[in-house]
Amino acid sequence: MTSDESRIIEMAWEDRTPFEAIALEYGLSESDVIKLMRNSLKASSFKLWRKRVSGRQSKHLKLRNPAISRGYCPTQYKQR
């Protein structure tokens, strides 16, 4: 697994990161991310992830509350 694939999987698991952010950064559509997740995760983990993101408003910009303008929590990437 490459570091890009690892980062995409991490972004896909994050609640606040929409699929559009993954598409912008890595050029993968939502269906491409689903394929990557299916091929990279154990079947049980993939099913949990699909259940988690299906219909989740924060994973789709069009469904997301317009007051949320960032793709991640400001404390997520702390400076050391």
mmCIF file of the N, C-alpha and C atoms, coordinates in Angstrom:
data_MODEL
# 
_entry.id   MODEL 
# 
loop_
_atom_site.group_PDB 
_atom_site.id 
_atom_site.type_symbol 
_atom_site.label_atom_id 
_atom_site.label_alt_id 
_atom_site.label_comp_id 
_atom_site.label_asym_id 
_atom_site.label_entity_id 
_atom_site.label_seq_id 
_atom_site.pdbx_PDB_ins_code 
_atom_site.Cartn_x 
_atom_site.Cartn_y 
_atom_site.Cartn_z 
_atom_site.occupancy 
_atom_site.B_iso_or_equiv 
_atom_site.pdbx_formal_charge 
_atom_site.auth_seq_id 
_atom_site.auth_comp_id 
_atom_site.auth_asym_id 
_atom_site.auth_atom_id 
_atom_site.pdbx_PDB_model_num 
ATOM 1   N N  . MET A 1 1  ? 0.856   -1.178 0.000  1.00 0.00 ? 1  MET A N  1 
ATOM 2   C CA . MET A 1 1  ? 0.000   0.000  0.000  1.00 0.00 ? 1  MET A CA 1 
ATOM 3   C C  . MET A 1 1  ? 0.903   1.242  0.000  1.00 0.00 ? 1  MET A C  1 
ATOM 4   N N  . THR A 1 2  ? 0.590   2.172  -0.863 1.00 0.00 ? 2  THR A N  1 
ATOM 5   C CA . THR A 1 2  ? 1.386   3.394  -0.930 1.00 0.00 ? 2  THR A CA 1 
ATOM 6   C C  . THR A 1 2  ? 0.939   4.373  0.152  1.00 0.00 ? 2  THR A C  1 
ATOM 7   N N  . SER A 1 3  ? 1.743   5.400  0.364  1.00 0.00 ? 3  SER A N  1 
ATOM 8   C CA . SER A 1 3  ? 1.372   6.413  1.355  1.00 0.00 ? 3  SER A CA 1 
ATOM 9   C C  . SER A 1 3  ? 0.137   7.190  0.896  1.00 0.00 ? 3  SER A C  1 
ATOM 10  N N  . ASP A 1 4  ? -0.016  7.377  -0.435 1.00 0.00 ? 4  ASP A N  1 
ATOM 11  C CA . ASP A 1 4  ? -1.218  8.046  -0.946 1.00 0.00 ? 4  ASP A CA 1 
ATOM 12  C C  . ASP A 1 4  ? -2.465  7.213  -0.664 1.00 0.00 ? 4  ASP A C  1 
ATOM 13  N N  . GLU A 1 5  ? -2.385  5.913  -0.895 1.00 0.00 ? 5  GLU A N  1 
ATOM 14  C CA . GLU A 1 5  ? -3.528  5.045  -0.614 1.00 0.00 ? 5  GLU A CA 1 
ATOM 15  C C  . GLU A 1 5  ? -3.868  5.072  0.873  1.00 0.00 ? 5  GLU A C  1 
ATOM 16  N N  . SER A 1 6  ? -2.854  5.053  1.697  1.00 0.00 ? 6  SER A N  1 
ATOM 17  C CA . SER A 1 6  ? -3.069  5.104  3.144  1.00 0.00 ? 6  SER A CA 1 
ATOM 18  C C  . SER A 1 6  ? -3.758  6.409  3.538  1.00 0.00 ? 6  SER A C  1 
ATOM 19  N N  . ARG A 1 7  ? -3.323  7.524  2.953  1.00 0.00 ? 7  ARG A N  1 
ATOM 20  C CA . ARG A 1 7  ? -3.929  8.823  3.254  1.00 0.00 ? 7  ARG A CA 1 
ATOM 21  C C  . ARG A 1 7  ? -5.367  8.893  2.750  1.00 0.00 ? 7  ARG A C  1 
ATOM 22  N N  . ILE A 1 8  ? -5.638  8.333  1.579  1.00 0.00 ? 8  ILE A N  1 
ATOM 23  C CA . ILE A 1 8  ? -7.007  8.324  1.044  1.00 0.00 ? 8  ILE A CA 1 
ATOM 24  C C  . ILE A 1 8  ? -7.925  7.536  1.965  1.00 0.00 ? 8  ILE A C  1 
ATOM 25  N N  . ILE A 1 9  ? -7.457  6.389  2.446  1.00 0.00 ? 9  ILE A N  1 
ATOM 26  C CA . ILE A 1 9  ? -8.253  5.575  3.375  1.00 0.00 ? 9  ILE A CA 1 
ATOM 27  C C  . ILE A 1 9  ? -8.506  6.360  4.655  1.00 0.00 ? 9  ILE A C  1 
ATOM 28  N N  . GLU A 1 10 ? -7.490  7.036  5.147  1.00 0.00 ? 10 GLU A N  1 
ATOM 29  C CA . GLU A 1 10 ? -7.656  7.862  6.351  1.00 0.00 ? 10 GLU A CA 1 
ATOM 30  C C  . GLU A 1 10 ? -8.694  8.954  6.121  1.00 0.00 ? 10 GLU A C  1 
ATOM 31  N N  . MET A 1 11 ? -8.615  9.632  4.981  1.00 0.00 ? 11 MET A N  1 
ATOM 32  C CA . MET A 1 11 ? -9.572  10.694 4.658  1.00 0.00 ? 11 MET A CA 1 
ATOM 33  C C  . MET A 1 11 ? -10.989 10.131 4.522  1.00 0.00 ? 11 MET A C  1 
ATOM 34  N N  . ALA A 1 12 ? -11.100 8.945  3.927  1.00 0.00 ? 12 ALA A N  1 
ATOM 35  C CA . ALA A 1 12 ? -12.420 8.330  3.740  1.00 0.00 ? 12 ALA A CA 1 
ATOM 36  C C  . ALA A 1 12 ? -13.063 7.986  5.083  1.00 0.00 ? 12 ALA A C  1 
ATOM 37  N N  . TRP A 1 13 ? -12.269 7.604  6.079  1.00 0.00 ? 13 TRP A N  1 
ATOM 38  C CA . TRP A 1 13 ? -12.797 7.274  7.403  1.00 0.00 ? 13 TRP A CA 1 
ATOM 39  C C  . TRP A 1 13 ? -13.198 8.522  8.186  1.00 0.00 ? 13 TRP A C  1 
ATOM 40  N N  . GLU A 1 14 ? -12.552 9.655  7.907  1.00 0.00 ? 14 GLU A N  1 
ATOM 41  C CA . GLU A 1 14 ? -12.829 10.884 8.661  1.00 0.00 ? 14 GLU A CA 1 
ATOM 42  C C  . GLU A 1 14 ? -14.231 11.397 8.347  1.00 0.00 ? 14 GLU A C  1 
ATOM 43  N N  . ASP A 1 15 ? -14.976 11.715 9.373  1.00 0.00 ? 15 ASP A N  1 
ATOM 44  C CA . ASP A 1 15 ? -16.344 12.189 9.187  1.00 0.00 ? 15 ASP A CA 1 
ATOM 45  C C  . ASP A 1 15 ? -16.411 13.529 8.465  1.00 0.00 ? 15 ASP A C  1 
ATOM 46  N N  . ARG A 1 16 ? -15.493 14.405 8.742  1.00 0.00 ? 16 ARG A N  1 
ATOM 47  C CA . ARG A 1 16 ? -15.577 15.763 8.204  1.00 0.00 ? 16 ARG A CA 1 
ATOM 48  C C  . ARG A 1 16 ? -14.984 15.928 6.823  1.00 0.00 ? 16 ARG A C  1 
ATOM 49  N N  . THR A 1 17 ? -14.320 14.918 6.298  1.00 0.00 ? 17 THR A N  1 
ATOM 50  C CA . THR A 1 17 ? -13.690 15.034 4.985  1.00 0.00 ? 17 THR A CA 1 
ATOM 51  C C  . THR A 1 17 ? -14.658 14.544 3.915  1.00 0.00 ? 17 THR A C  1 
ATOM 52  N N  . PRO A 1 18 ? -15.157 15.447 3.074  1.00 0.00 ? 18 PRO A N  1 
ATOM 53  C CA . PRO A 1 18 ? -16.103 15.030 2.036  1.00 0.00 ? 18 PRO A CA 1 
ATOM 54  C C  . PRO A 1 18 ? -15.385 14.303 0.890  1.00 0.00 ? 18 PRO A C  1 
ATOM 55  N N  . PHE A 1 19 ? -16.131 13.514 0.138  1.00 0.00 ? 19 PHE A N  1 
ATOM 56  C CA . PHE A 1 19 ? -15.566 12.820 -1.009 1.00 0.00 ? 19 PHE A CA 1 
ATOM 57  C C  . PHE A 1 19 ? -15.003 13.808 -2.021 1.00 0.00 ? 19 PHE A C  1 
ATOM 58  N N  . GLU A 1 20 ? -15.594 14.997 -2.098 1.00 0.00 ? 20 GLU A N  1 
ATOM 59  C CA . GLU A 1 20 ? -15.120 16.007 -3.036 1.00 0.00 ? 20 GLU A CA 1 
ATOM 60  C C  . GLU A 1 20 ? -13.689 16.455 -2.702 1.00 0.00 ? 20 GLU A C  1 
ATOM 61  N N  . ALA A 1 21 ? -13.331 16.469 -1.423 1.00 0.00 ? 21 ALA A N  1 
ATOM 62  C CA . ALA A 1 21 ? -11.968 16.833 -1.028 1.00 0.00 ? 21 ALA A CA 1 
ATOM 63  C C  . ALA A 1 21 ? -10.979 15.776 -1.503 1.00 0.00 ? 21 ALA A C  1 
ATOM 64  N N  . ILE A 1 22 ? -11.371 14.518 -1.433 1.00 0.00 ? 22 ILE A N  1 
ATOM 65  C CA . ILE A 1 22 ? -10.517 13.432 -1.928 1.00 0.00 ? 22 ILE A CA 1 
ATOM 66  C C  . ILE A 1 22 ? -10.376 13.553 -3.441 1.00 0.00 ? 22 ILE A C  1 
ATOM 67  N N  . ALA A 1 23 ? -11.465 13.868 -4.122 1.00 0.00 ? 23 ALA A N  1 
ATOM 68  C CA . ALA A 1 23 ? -11.424 14.038 -5.574 1.00 0.00 ? 23 ALA A CA 1 
ATOM 69  C C  . ALA A 1 23 ? -10.517 15.198 -5.961 1.00 0.00 ? 23 ALA A C  1 
ATOM 70  N N  . LEU A 1 24 ? -10.581 16.286 -5.222 1.00 0.00 ? 24 LEU A N  1 
ATOM 71  C CA . LEU A 1 24 ? -9.766  17.459 -5.514 1.00 0.00 ? 24 LEU A CA 1 
ATOM 72  C C  . LEU A 1 24 ? -8.282  17.168 -5.299 1.00 0.00 ? 24 LEU A C  1 
ATOM 73  N N  . GLU A 1 25 ? -7.963  16.480 -4.220 1.00 0.00 ? 25 GLU A N  1 
ATOM 74  C CA . GLU A 1 25 ? -6.565  16.228 -3.873 1.00 0.00 ? 25 GLU A CA 1 
ATOM 75  C C  . GLU A 1 25 ? -5.951  15.061 -4.643 1.00 0.00 ? 25 GLU A C  1 
ATOM 76  N N  . TYR A 1 26 ? -6.751  14.003 -4.888 1.00 0.00 ? 26 TYR A N  1 
ATOM 77  C CA . TYR A 1 26 ? -6.200  12.791 -5.495 1.00 0.00 ? 26 TYR A CA 1 
ATOM 78  C C  . TYR A 1 26 ? -6.841  12.396 -6.831 1.00 0.00 ? 26 TYR A C  1 
ATOM 79  N N  . GLY A 1 27 ? -7.889  13.108 -7.244 1.00 0.00 ? 27 GLY A N  1 
ATOM 80  C CA . GLY A 1 27 ? -8.520  12.818 -8.525 1.00 0.00 ? 27 GLY A CA 1 
ATOM 81  C C  . GLY A 1 27 ? -9.381  11.563 -8.534 1.00 0.00 ? 27 GLY A C  1 
ATOM 82  N N  . LEU A 1 28 ? -9.800  11.095 -7.362 1.00 0.00 ? 28 LEU A N  1 
ATOM 83  C CA . LEU A 1 28 ? -10.638 9.900  -7.274 1.00 0.00 ? 28 LEU A CA 1 
ATOM 84  C C  . LEU A 1 28 ? -12.089 10.281 -7.016 1.00 0.00 ? 28 LEU A C  1 
ATOM 85  N N  . SER A 1 29 ? -12.993 9.693  -7.795 1.00 0.00 ? 29 SER A N  1 
ATOM 86  C CA . SER A 1 29 ? -14.419 9.922  -7.569 1.00 0.00 ? 29 SER A CA 1 
ATOM 87  C C  . SER A 1 29 ? -14.868 9.113  -6.357 1.00 0.00 ? 29 SER A C  1 
ATOM 88  N N  . GLU A 1 30 ? -16.091 9.350  -5.923 1.00 0.00 ? 30 GLU A N  1 
ATOM 89  C CA . GLU A 1 30 ? -16.631 8.586  -4.792 1.00 0.00 ? 30 GLU A CA 1 
ATOM 90  C C  . GLU A 1 30 ? -16.615 7.090  -5.092 1.00 0.00 ? 30 GLU A C  1 
ATOM 91  N N  . SER A 1 31 ? -16.989 6.712  -6.310 1.00 0.00 ? 31 SER A N  1 
ATOM 92  C CA . SER A 1 31 ? -16.989 5.288  -6.654 1.00 0.00 ? 31 SER A CA 1 
ATOM 93  C C  . SER A 1 31 ? -15.569 4.720  -6.683 1.00 0.00 ? 31 SER A C  1 
ATOM 94  N N  . ASP A 1 32 ? -14.580 5.525  -7.076 1.00 0.00 ? 32 ASP A N  1 
ATOM 95  C CA . ASP A 1 32 ? -13.184 5.072  -7.031 1.00 0.00 ? 32 ASP A CA 1 
ATOM 96  C C  . ASP A 1 32 ? -12.731 4.852  -5.589 1.00 0.00 ? 32 ASP A C  1 
ATOM 97  N N  . VAL A 1 33 ? -13.152 5.742  -4.698 1.00 0.00 ? 33 VAL A N  1 
ATOM 98  C CA . VAL A 1 33 ? -12.803 5.597  -3.272 1.00 0.00 ? 33 VAL A CA 1 
ATOM 99  C C  . VAL A 1 33 ? -13.447 4.326  -2.716 1.00 0.00 ? 33 VAL A C  1 
ATOM 100 N N  . ILE A 1 34 ? -14.687 4.077  -3.085 1.00 0.00 ? 34 ILE A N  1 
ATOM 101 C CA . ILE A 1 34 ? -15.378 2.865  -2.624 1.00 0.00 ? 34 ILE A CA 1 
ATOM 102 C C  . ILE A 1 34 ? -14.625 1.627  -3.098 1.00 0.00 ? 34 ILE A C  1 
ATOM 103 N N  . LYS A 1 35 ? -14.186 1.616  -4.366 1.00 0.00 ? 35 LYS A N  1 
ATOM 104 C CA . LYS A 1 35 ? -13.419 0.477  -4.891 1.00 0.00 ? 35 LYS A CA 1 
ATOM 105 C C  . LYS A 1 35 ? -12.103 0.303  -4.118 1.00 0.00 ? 35 LYS A C  1 
ATOM 106 N N  . LEU A 1 36 ? -11.409 1.407  -3.867 1.00 0.00 ? 36 LEU A N  1 
ATOM 107 C CA . LEU A 1 36 ? -10.156 1.344  -3.112 1.00 0.00 ? 36 LEU A CA 1 
ATOM 108 C C  . LEU A 1 36 ? -10.395 0.785  -1.717 1.00 0.00 ? 36 LEU A C  1 
ATOM 109 N N  . MET A 1 37 ? -11.438 1.269  -1.066 1.00 0.00 ? 37 MET A N  1 
ATOM 110 C CA . MET A 1 37 ? -11.753 0.793  0.282  1.00 0.00 ? 37 MET A CA 1 
ATOM 111 C C  . MET A 1 37 ? -12.117 -0.699 0.253  1.00 0.00 ? 37 MET A C  1 
ATOM 112 N N  . ARG A 1 38 ? -12.884 -1.108 -0.731 1.00 0.00 ? 38 ARG A N  1 
ATOM 113 C CA . ARG A 1 38 ? -13.281 -2.516 -0.840 1.00 0.00 ? 38 ARG A CA 1 
ATOM 114 C C  . ARG A 1 38 ? -12.057 -3.415 -1.021 1.00 0.00 ? 38 ARG A C  1 
ATOM 115 N N  . ASN A 1 39 ? -11.103 -2.969 -1.828 1.00 0.00 ? 39 ASN A N  1 
ATOM 116 C CA . ASN A 1 39 ? -9.909  -3.774 -2.105 1.00 0.00 ? 39 ASN A CA 1 
ATOM 117 C C  . ASN A 1 39 ? -8.860  -3.705 -0.999 1.00 0.00 ? 39 ASN A C  1 
ATOM 118 N N  . SER A 1 40 ? -8.891  -2.674 -0.179 1.00 0.00 ? 40 SER A N  1 
ATOM 119 C CA . SER A 1 40 ? -7.847  -2.461 0.823  1.00 0.00 ? 40 SER A CA 1 
ATOM 120 C C  . SER A 1 40 ? -8.225  -2.920 2.222  1.00 0.00 ? 40 SER A C  1 
ATOM 121 N N  . LEU A 1 41 ? -9.509  -2.930 2.525  1.00 0.00 ? 41 LEU A N  1 
ATOM 122 C CA . LEU A 1 41 ? -9.961  -3.272 3.873  1.00 0.00 ? 41 LEU A CA 1 
ATOM 123 C C  . LEU A 1 41 ? -10.450 -4.710 3.936  1.00 0.00 ? 41 LEU A C  1 
ATOM 124 N N  . LYS A 1 42 ? -10.461 -5.252 5.140  1.00 0.00 ? 42 LYS A N  1 
ATOM 125 C CA . LYS A 1 42 ? -11.114 -6.540 5.351  1.00 0.00 ? 42 LYS A CA 1 
ATOM 126 C C  . LYS A 1 42 ? -12.602 -6.347 5.059  1.00 0.00 ? 42 LYS A C  1 
ATOM 127 N N  . ALA A 1 43 ? -13.266 -7.415 4.689  1.00 0.00 ? 43 ALA A N  1 
ATOM 128 C CA . ALA A 1 43 ? -14.690 -7.335 4.336  1.00 0.00 ? 43 ALA A CA 1 
ATOM 129 C C  . ALA A 1 43 ? -15.513 -6.727 5.462  1.00 0.00 ? 43 ALA A C  1 
ATOM 130 N N  . SER A 1 44 ? -15.252 -7.125 6.702  1.00 0.00 ? 44 SER A N  1 
ATOM 131 C CA . SER A 1 44 ? -16.031 -6.600 7.829  1.00 0.00 ? 44 SER A CA 1 
ATOM 132 C C  . SER A 1 44 ? -15.768 -5.108 8.038  1.00 0.00 ? 44 SER A C  1 
ATOM 133 N N  . SER A 1 45 ? -14.529 -4.686 7.844  1.00 0.00 ? 45 SER A N  1 
ATOM 134 C CA . SER A 1 45 ? -14.199 -3.262 7.984  1.00 0.00 ? 45 SER A CA 1 
ATOM 135 C C  . SER A 1 45 ? -14.844 -2.439 6.876  1.00 0.00 ? 45 SER A C  1 
ATOM 136 N N  . PHE A 1 46 ? -14.839 -2.982 5.661  1.00 0.00 ? 46 PHE A N  1 
ATOM 137 C CA . PHE A 1 46 ? -15.481 -2.290 4.547  1.00 0.00 ? 46 PHE A CA 1 
ATOM 138 C C  . PHE A 1 46 ? -16.971 -2.122 4.800  1.00 0.00 ? 46 PHE A C  1 
ATOM 139 N N  . LYS A 1 47 ? -17.628 -3.173 5.290  1.00 0.00 ? 47 LYS A N  1 
ATOM 140 C CA . LYS A 1 47 ? -19.068 -3.090 5.579  1.00 0.00 ? 47 LYS A CA 1 
ATOM 141 C C  . LYS A 1 47 ? -19.355 -2.045 6.652  1.00 0.00 ? 47 LYS A C  1 
ATOM 142 N N  . LEU A 1 48 ? -18.521 -1.996 7.683  1.00 0.00 ? 48 LEU A N  1 
ATOM 143 C CA . LEU A 1 48 ? -18.687 -0.965 8.727  1.00 0.00 ? 48 LEU A CA 1 
ATOM 144 C C  . LEU A 1 48 ? -18.528 0.430  8.146  1.00 0.00 ? 48 LEU A C  1 
ATOM 145 N N  . TRP A 1 49 ? -17.533 0.601  7.294  1.00 0.00 ? 49 TRP A N  1 
ATOM 146 C CA . TRP A 1 49 ? -17.286 1.914  6.688  1.00 0.00 ? 49 TRP A CA 1 
ATOM 147 C C  . TRP A 1 49 ? -18.454 2.324  5.793  1.00 0.00 ? 49 TRP A C  1 
ATOM 148 N N  . ARG A 1 50 ? -18.935 1.400  4.960  1.00 0.00 ? 50 ARG A N  1 
ATOM 149 C CA . ARG A 1 50 ? -20.049 1.727  4.065  1.00 0.00 ? 50 ARG A CA 1 
ATOM 150 C C  . ARG A 1 50 ? -21.291 2.104  4.860  1.00 0.00 ? 50 ARG A C  1 
ATOM 151 N N  . LYS A 1 51 ? -21.550 1.359  5.918  1.00 0.00 ? 51 LYS A N  1 
ATOM 152 C CA . LYS A 1 51 ? -22.702 1.674  6.760  1.00 0.00 ? 51 LYS A CA 1 
ATOM 153 C C  . LYS A 1 51 ? -22.532 3.056  7.379  1.00 0.00 ? 51 LYS A C  1 
ATOM 154 N N  . ARG A 1 52 ? -21.318 3.376  7.777  1.00 0.00 ? 52 ARG A N  1 
ATOM 155 C CA . ARG A 1 52 ? -21.019 4.649  8.424  1.00 0.00 ? 52 ARG A CA 1 
ATOM 156 C C  . ARG A 1 52 ? -21.193 5.835  7.478  1.00 0.00 ? 52 ARG A C  1 
ATOM 157 N N  . VAL A 1 53 ? -20.714 5.722  6.231  1.00 0.00 ? 53 VAL A N  1 
ATOM 158 C CA . VAL A 1 53 ? -20.731 6.873  5.328  1.00 0.00 ? 53 VAL A CA 1 
ATOM 159 C C  . VAL A 1 53 ? -21.982 6.976  4.472  1.00 0.00 ? 53 VAL A C  1 
ATOM 160 N N  . SER A 1 54 ? -22.739 5.901  4.343  1.00 0.00 ? 54 SER A N  1 
ATOM 161 C CA . SER A 1 54 ? -23.939 5.947  3.505  1.00 0.00 ? 54 SER A CA 1 
ATOM 162 C C  . SER A 1 54 ? -24.944 6.951  4.068  1.00 0.00 ? 54 SER A C  1 
ATOM 163 N N  . GLY A 1 55 ? -25.245 7.962  3.262  1.00 0.00 ? 55 GLY A N  1 
ATOM 164 C CA . GLY A 1 55 ? -26.209 8.971  3.659  1.00 0.00 ? 55 GLY A CA 1 
ATOM 165 C C  . GLY A 1 55 ? -25.681 10.002 4.646  1.00 0.00 ? 55 GLY A C  1 
ATOM 166 N N  . ARG A 1 56 ? -24.414 9.915  5.007  1.00 0.00 ? 56 ARG A N  1 
ATOM 167 C CA . ARG A 1 56 ? -23.825 10.867 5.958  1.00 0.00 ? 56 ARG A CA 1 
ATOM 168 C C  . ARG A 1 56 ? -23.669 12.221 5.266  1.00 0.00 ? 56 ARG A C  1 
ATOM 169 N N  . GLN A 1 57 ? -24.299 13.233 5.819  1.00 0.00 ? 57 GLN A N  1 
ATOM 170 C CA . GLN A 1 57 ? -24.286 14.553 5.210  1.00 0.00 ? 57 GLN A CA 1 
ATOM 171 C C  . GLN A 1 57 ? -22.890 15.150 5.121  1.00 0.00 ? 57 GLN A C  1 
ATOM 172 N N  . SER A 1 58 ? -22.050 14.900 6.099  1.00 0.00 ? 58 SER A N  1 
ATOM 173 C CA . SER A 1 58 ? -20.731 15.518 6.124  1.00 0.00 ? 58 SER A CA 1 
ATOM 174 C C  . SER A 1 58 ? -19.798 14.959 5.046  1.00 0.00 ? 58 SER A C  1 
ATOM 175 N N  . LYS A 1 59 ? -20.139 13.817 4.430  1.00 0.00 ? 59 LYS A N  1 
ATOM 176 C CA . LYS A 1 59 ? -19.282 13.238 3.404  1.00 0.00 ? 59 LYS A CA 1 
ATOM 177 C C  . LYS A 1 59 ? -19.612 13.759 2.007  1.00 0.00 ? 59 LYS A C  1 
ATOM 178 N N  . HIS A 1 60 ? -20.658 14.579 1.870  1.00 0.00 ? 60 HIS A N  1 
ATOM 179 C CA . HIS A 1 60 ? -21.053 15.114 0.575  1.00 0.00 ? 60 HIS A CA 1 
ATOM 180 C C  . HIS A 1 60 ? -21.276 16.612 0.712  1.00 0.00 ? 60 HIS A C  1 
ATOM 181 N N  . LEU A 1 61 ? -20.556 17.402 -0.055 1.00 0.00 ? 61 LEU A N  1 
ATOM 182 C CA . LEU A 1 61 ? -20.658 18.862 0.067  1.00 0.00 ? 61 LEU A CA 1 
ATOM 183 C C  . LEU A 1 61 ? -22.072 19.375 -0.176 1.00 0.00 ? 61 LEU A C  1 
ATOM 184 N N  . LYS A 1 62 ? -22.807 18.769 -1.105 1.00 0.00 ? 62 LYS A N  1 
ATOM 185 C CA . LYS A 1 62 ? -24.156 19.243 -1.420 1.00 0.00 ? 62 LYS A CA 1 
ATOM 186 C C  . LYS A 1 62 ? -25.125 19.015 -0.271 1.00 0.00 ? 62 LYS A C  1 
ATOM 187 N N  . LEU A 1 63 ? -24.870 18.024 0.561  1.00 0.00 ? 63 LEU A N  1 
ATOM 188 C CA . LEU A 1 63 ? -25.751 17.728 1.694  1.00 0.00 ? 63 LEU A CA 1 
ATOM 189 C C  . LEU A 1 63 ? -25.277 18.385 2.979  1.00 0.00 ? 63 LEU A C  1 
ATOM 190 N N  . ARG A 1 64 ? -24.067 18.868 2.980  1.00 0.00 ? 64 ARG A N  1 
ATOM 191 C CA . ARG A 1 64 ? -23.420 19.383 4.186  1.00 0.00 ? 64 ARG A CA 1 
ATOM 192 C C  . ARG A 1 64 ? -23.971 20.749 4.595  1.00 0.00 ? 64 ARG A C  1 
ATOM 193 N N  . ASN A 1 65 ? -23.994 20.971 5.884  1.00 0.00 ? 65 ASN A N  1 
ATOM 194 C CA . ASN A 1 65 ? -24.387 22.263 6.423  1.00 0.00 ? 65 ASN A CA 1 
ATOM 195 C C  . ASN A 1 65 ? -23.421 23.324 5.888  1.00 0.00 ? 65 ASN A C  1 
ATOM 196 N N  . PRO A 1 66 ? -23.923 24.401 5.282  1.00 0.00 ? 66 PRO A N  1 
ATOM 197 C CA . PRO A 1 66 ? -23.038 25.411 4.703  1.00 0.00 ? 66 PRO A CA 1 
ATOM 198 C C  . PRO A 1 66 ? -22.144 26.119 5.728  1.00 0.00 ? 66 PRO A C  1 
ATOM 199 N N  . ALA A 1 67 ? -22.457 26.004 6.995  1.00 0.00 ? 67 ALA A N  1 
ATOM 200 C CA . ALA A 1 67 ? -21.632 26.627 8.031  1.00 0.00 ? 67 ALA A CA 1 
ATOM 201 C C  . ALA A 1 67 ? -20.307 25.887 8.221  1.00 0.00 ? 67 ALA A C  1 
ATOM 202 N N  . ILE A 1 68 ? -20.223 24.651 7.739  1.00 0.00 ? 68 ILE A N  1 
ATOM 203 C CA . ILE A 1 68 ? -18.987 23.877 7.849  1.00 0.00 ? 68 ILE A CA 1 
ATOM 204 C C  . ILE A 1 68 ? -18.171 24.116 6.585  1.00 0.00 ? 68 ILE A C  1 
ATOM 205 N N  . SER A 1 69 ? -17.068 24.809 6.725  1.00 0.00 ? 69 SER A N  1 
ATOM 206 C CA . SER A 1 69 ? -16.297 25.185 5.543  1.00 0.00 ? 69 SER A CA 1 
ATOM 207 C C  . SER A 1 69 ? -14.949 24.489 5.455  1.00 0.00 ? 69 SER A C  1 
ATOM 208 N N  . ARG A 1 70 ? -14.610 23.627 6.395  1.00 0.00 ? 70 ARG A N  1 
ATOM 209 C CA . ARG A 1 70 ? -13.318 22.965 6.349  1.00 0.00 ? 70 ARG A CA 1 
ATOM 210 C C  . ARG A 1 70 ? -13.510 21.454 6.258  1.00 0.00 ? 70 ARG A C  1 
ATOM 211 N N  . GLY A 1 71 ? -12.457 20.789 5.810  1.00 0.00 ? 71 GLY A N  1 
ATOM 212 C CA . GLY A 1 71 ? -12.525 19.353 5.654  1.00 0.00 ? 71 GLY A CA 1 
ATOM 213 C C  . GLY A 1 71 ? -11.973 18.584 6.826  1.00 0.00 ? 71 GLY A C  1 
ATOM 214 N N  . TYR A 1 72 ? -11.429 19.284 7.815  1.00 0.00 ? 72 TYR A N  1 
ATOM 215 C CA . TYR A 1 72 ? -10.868 18.593 8.966  1.00 0.00 ? 72 TYR A CA 1 
ATOM 216 C C  . TYR A 1 72 ? -10.939 19.470 10.194 1.00 0.00 ? 72 TYR A C  1 
ATOM 217 N N  . CYS A 1 73 ? -10.786 18.877 11.324 1.00 0.00 ? 73 CYS A N  1 
ATOM 218 C CA . CYS A 1 73 ? -10.801 19.588 12.597 1.00 0.00 ? 73 CYS A CA 1 
ATOM 219 C C  . CYS A 1 73 ? -9.512  20.399 12.723 1.00 0.00 ? 73 CYS A C  1 
ATOM 220 N N  . PRO A 1 74 ? -9.565  21.650 13.201 1.00 0.00 ? 74 PRO A N  1 
ATOM 221 C CA . PRO A 1 74 ? -8.357  22.466 13.289 1.00 0.00 ? 74 PRO A CA 1 
ATOM 222 C C  . PRO A 1 74 ? -7.290  21.891 14.210 1.00 0.00 ? 74 PRO A C  1 
ATOM 223 N N  . THR A 1 75 ? -7.660  21.018 15.125 1.00 0.00 ? 75 THR A N  1 
ATOM 224 C CA . THR A 1 75 ? -6.663  20.425 16.022 1.00 0.00 ? 75 THR A CA 1 
ATOM 225 C C  . THR A 1 75 ? -6.136  19.089 15.499 1.00 0.00 ? 75 THR A C  1 
ATOM 226 N N  . GLN A 1 76 ? -6.601  18.685 14.329 1.00 0.00 ? 76 GLN A N  1 
ATOM 227 C CA . GLN A 1 76 ? -6.220  17.381 13.789 1.00 0.00 ? 76 GLN A CA 1 
ATOM 228 C C  . GLN A 1 76 ? -4.733  17.317 13.459 1.00 0.00 ? 76 GLN A C  1 
ATOM 229 N N  . TYR A 1 77 ? -4.194  18.377 12.895 1.00 0.00 ? 77 TYR A N  1 
ATOM 230 C CA . TYR A 1 77 ? -2.786  18.379 12.478 1.00 0.00 ? 77 TYR A CA 1 
ATOM 231 C C  . TYR A 1 77 ? -2.029  19.364 13.372 1.00 0.00 ? 77 TYR A C  1 
ATOM 232 N N  . LYS A 1 78 ? -1.721  18.930 14.558 1.00 0.00 ? 78 LYS A N  1 
ATOM 233 C CA . LYS A 1 78 ? -1.057  19.783 15.538 1.00 0.00 ? 78 LYS A CA 1 
ATOM 234 C C  . LYS A 1 78 ? 0.413   19.954 15.196 1.00 0.00 ? 78 LYS A C  1 
ATOM 235 N N  . GLN A 1 79 ? 0.907   21.152 15.393 1.00 0.00 ? 79 GLN A N  1 
ATOM 236 C CA . GLN A 1 79 ? 2.335   21.426 15.216 1.00 0.00 ? 79 GLN A CA 1 
ATOM 237 C C  . GLN A 1 79 ? 3.074   20.975 16.454 1.00 0.00 ? 79 GLN A C  1 
ATOM 238 N N  . ARG A 1 80 ? 4.223   20.391 16.281 1.00 0.00 ? 80 ARG A N  1 
ATOM 239 C CA . ARG A 1 80 ? 5.009   19.942 17.423 1.00 0.00 ? 80 ARG A CA 1 
ATOM 240 C C  . ARG A 1 80 ? 6.110   20.901 17.736 1.00 0.00 ? 80 ARG A C  1 
# 
